[in-house]
Amino acid sequence: MMDSHTGPWASGFVASAWDRVRSSSWAALLGSAARRAVKVQHMCVFAIDAPEEIISIRPKMEVDISPVCEANVDDVADLRGQAVAGSFHRFLREGIGVYARARGGVIGHAWATVCLGYREASHTCVELHRGEALIHYTHVDAACRGKNVYPAMLAALCTALFADRRIHRVMIDTDQTNIASIRGLTKAGFRPLKRTFCVQVLRYLVFKWHVHEKVCP
């Protein structure tokens, strides 16, 4: 049987334990929010500097790769949703893109931002200078991966970019642990340029450091 002194002590212990649980939960929530707010990236940047460096590769399935235009920009909605299609309208004003089509619909896409001014800060850790382009927002439907659709899209997009004689370099970056992406890049002719480490807070770039290397993993 609990005596008169044990009751209050037990209640205080339970209250103290509950406070610790609540504070731990808040700490976990704050930690989760911080992780979402702060983005740390370890990237490998690859480049192609001339159309002669592009490697044309045949996909292992029947695929048609064609430019994105106002007439077909919304075709990606069936694959990625209407929100993505809305973003592509903006991408089309800022650069060029290609769609890969098979089975009657879009199965992949790739976009490039072009810098024809003095300098343009990219949405990634890569900084663009005049005459440079950055390939970004690439995607291949999961059912079609491993069939050379990705490098075929990259090669087609690079060919379209170098058709503008003002473009002298095309770059693309990927996480240094994304071996599948790196394999696809090299199939299209991209060579390692540098490693980049950057920190973004609320999507604002606050720190960037890079080193030029001959080899990325």
Secondary structure, DSSP 8 states (H G I E B T S, - for coil): ---TTHHHHHHHHHHHHHHHHHHHHHHHHHHHHHHHHEEEEEEEEEEE-SGGG------SS--EEEE--TTTGGGGHHHH-HHHHHHHHHHHHHEEEEEEEETTEEEEEEEEEEE-SSEEE-SSS-EEETTEEEEEEEEE-GGGTTSSHHHHHHHHHHHHHHTSTT--EEEEEEETT-HHHHHHHHHHT-EEEEEEEEEEETTEEEEEEEEE-S---
